[in-house]
């Protein structure tokens, strides 16, 4: 006897979660693209890195309600301490000034030199 195969139906819970994540990712990307237009920064030219970080931001948006940097620890006890890690976080300017790229790798500056 063969094991039963999982049947997925359109509109099943898995599809809804994936659709919701996709919509949130698109919203995150659009917001950051708009923000970048008014800065000297740009997305990392490594699109795989950008996609991964944006997915992390979207997952945190769904979990915590804010786009917290996926490279920073979220303080569950004192939400006020998390304001500085909403993307773009308070650390990005100094990190880009020093090394051309922010810690998580999402944003790069004019001084960025890929390795």
C-alpha positions in Angstrom: 0.0 0.0 0.0 1.4 3.4 -1.0 1.5 6.3 1.5 -1.1 9.0 0.9 0.2 12.0 -0.9 -0.4 15.4 0.6 -2.9 17.4 -1.4 -2.7 21.1 -1.4 -5.7 23.1 -2.4 -5.6 26.7 -3.6 -6.5 28.9 -0.7 -5.2 26.3 1.8 -3.5 27.8 4.9 0.0 27.3 3.5 -0.9 29.3 0.4 -2.4 32.1 2.5 0.8 32.3 4.6 3.0 32.4 1.6 0.8 35.0 -0.1 0.9 37.1 3.0 4.6 36.9 3.3 5.0 37.8 -0.4 2.8 40.9 0.1 4.7 42.0 3.1 8.1 41.4 1.3 6.9 43.6 -1.6 5.8 46.3 0.9 9.1 46.2 2.7 11.0 46.4 -0.6 8.9 49.3 -1.9 9.3 51.3 1.3 13.0 50.8 1.3 13.4 51.7 -2.4 11.5 54.9 -1.7 13.7 55.7 1.3 16.9 55.0 -0.7 16.0 57.6 -3.3 16.6 60.3 -0.7 19.9 58.9 0.6 23.5 58.4 -0.8 23.0 54.6 -0.3 21.8 51.8 -2.5 20.9 48.2 -2.1 23.8 45.7 -2.0 24.5 44.7 -5.6 24.3 41.0 -4.5 20.6 40.5 -5.1 20.5 37.2 -3.2 21.7 39.0 0.0 19.1 41.7 -0.5 16.3 39.1 -1.0 17.3 37.2 2.1 17.4 40.4 4.3 14.1 41.6 2.9 12.5 38.2 3.7 13.9 38.5 7.2 12.5 42.0 7.6 9.1 40.7 6.4 9.1 37.8 8.8 9.9 40.1 11.7 7.1 42.4 10.5 4.7 39.5 10.7 6.0 38.3 14.0 6.6 41.6 15.9 4.6 44.1 13.9 7.8 46.1 12.9 10.5 45.6 10.4 13.3 44.9 12.9 16.7 44.3 11.4 17.1 40.5 11.2 20.8 40.9 12.3 19.8 42.5 15.7 18.3 41.0 18.8 14.8 42.0 19.6 14.1 42.9 23.2 10.8 41.3 24.1 10.7 42.8 27.6 11.2 46.5 26.7 9.8 47.3 23.2 11.0 50.9 23.5 14.6 49.6 23.2 13.8 48.2 19.8 13.1 51.5 18.0 16.7 51.8 17.0 16.7 48.5 15.2 13.8 49.2 12.8 15.2 49.1 9.3 17.1 51.3 8.5 18.5 50.9 11.9 20.4 53.6 13.8 23.7 51.9 13.1 23.7 51.9 9.3 25.2 55.3 8.7 28.3 54.7 10.9 28.7 51.1 9.5 28.5 52.3 5.9 30.9 55.2 6.6 33.4 52.8 8.1 33.2 49.8 5.8 31.0 50.8 2.8 28.3 48.4 3.9 25.9 48.0 6.8 26.2 45.1 9.2 23.4 43.0 7.7 24.6 43.7 4.1 21.4 45.3 2.9 22.7 48.8 2.2 26.0 50.0 0.6 27.5 53.4 0.2 29.5 55.0 -2.6 32.7 53.7 -0.8 31.6 50.1 -1.1 34.1 47.7 -2.7 32.9 44.1 -3.1 35.4 41.5 -2.1 
